[in-house]
Amino acid sequence: MKKVKRTCSNCLKGTAININSDILCIEKGIVSSDYVCSKHRFMPALCSINRKINTCMDCEHFIIFDTSNIEDRAVGICQLFTVRKYDGRKKKVCSKFLKRIKKEVC
């Protein structure tokens, strides 16, 4: 069996950034894809999982406007950088990205 090298590109705690080949790590912030730290955890079934590319819509700072139109459910603003509405599904994350916490409905 081939031993896989530990890097942030195959870590469970990292998310690919589509601006360049860097990784957004929940522990260390933005790091290069070949960096590795002591908190590395291998991503399960690495060859079968496509890494999800986050968008503004996945960020805590993105405020989604309540609309009745289904196509506009991702329209909102970034509370840090803009006052103009835009589609959060189309814009890539910035360096201030903070993963949105999913709230459970009882």
Summary of the structure (lengths in Angstrom):
residues: 106
radius of gyration: 16.2
end to end distance: 45.6
largest distance: 53.2
contacts: 227
relative contact order: 0.19
helix: 8%
strand: 23%
